[in-house]
Amino acid sequence: MTAPRRVTIITPVYNEQDSLPAYVEAVRGTLLSRSDVEYEVLLVDDGSQDLSWAMIERVCAEDARFRGI
């Protein structure tokens, strides 16, 4: 049996508190549902002035496939 492919998705985040939840759900619903690929999603906060970082922390606490930087 072959090991699953590993893919890292790097997503820059800057003041995206309004669109981040929809993005996370879209990633979970499409990409992460595939069993033939292991995914890791890096959410990179680029100095947001809104609640983006707090949302990133919450997503990472709920789903180990997401990491915040």
HUCORSUL-V236902 format. One record per residue. N is the residue number from 0. BURIAL is 1 if it has 16 or more other C-alpha atoms within 10 Angstrom, else 0. Layout:
{{N | BURIAL} {N | BURIAL}}
//
This chain:
{{0 | 0} {1 | 0} {2 | 0} {3 | 0} {4 | 0} {5 | 0} {6 | 0} {7 | 0} {8 | 0} {9 | 0} {10 | 0} {11 | 0} {12 | 1} {13 | 1} {14 | 1} {15 | 1} {16 | 1} {17 | 0} {18 | 0} {19 | 1} {20 | 0} {21 | 0} {22 | 0} {23 | 0} {24 | 0} {25 | 0} {26 | 0} {27 | 1} {28 | 0} {29 | 0} {30 | 0} {31 | 1} {32 | 0} {33 | 0} {34 | 0} {35 | 0} {36 | 0} {37 | 1} {38 | 1} {39 | 1} {40 | 1} {41 | 1} {42 | 1} {43 | 1} {44 | 1} {45 | 0} {46 | 0} {47 | 0} {48 | 0} {49 | 0} {50 | 0} {51 | 1} {52 | 1} {53 | 0} {54 | 1} {55 | 1} {56 | 0} {57 | 0} {58 | 1} {59 | 1} {60 | 0} {61 | 0} {62 | 0} {63 | 0} {64 | 1} {65 | 1} {66 | 1} {67 | 1} {68 | 0}}
//
